[in-house]
Amino acid sequence: MKGLVGEARESLWRERLARFESSGKTVAAFCRAERLRMPTFYQWKRKLASRSAKRRDRRAERCFPAHGGQTFVPVRIEDAALVEMELPNGARLRF
């Protein structure tokens, strides 16, 4: 793994963590099998979770800029027989 930098290293760890999730092994057993140090495993797990959360926040801000990135916006509907909403991903909700 030495020599990998930036995106290549992150990609390697994303693949590795995906293998762990589907392995059914404990962290200790997985680290032994992959010849990893447990502190390094947890460090990357935290780092990638944090990056994923930041990406979700940025996506929410793009979709709902007027609401500070909130994904749940209060809505009040009065005297409506049918309400239809189209979400940013194209899905439609009817009430």
RATA-V499027 format. One record per pair of residues at least 24 apart in sequence whose ideal C-beta (glycine too) atoms are under 6 Angstrom apart, sorted by the first residue. I is the first residue (numbers start at 0). J is the second residue. D is the distance in whole Angstrom. If there is no record, write none. Layout:
i:I j:J d:D
i:I j:J d:D
//
This chain:
i:12 j:43 d:5
i:62 j:87 d:5
//
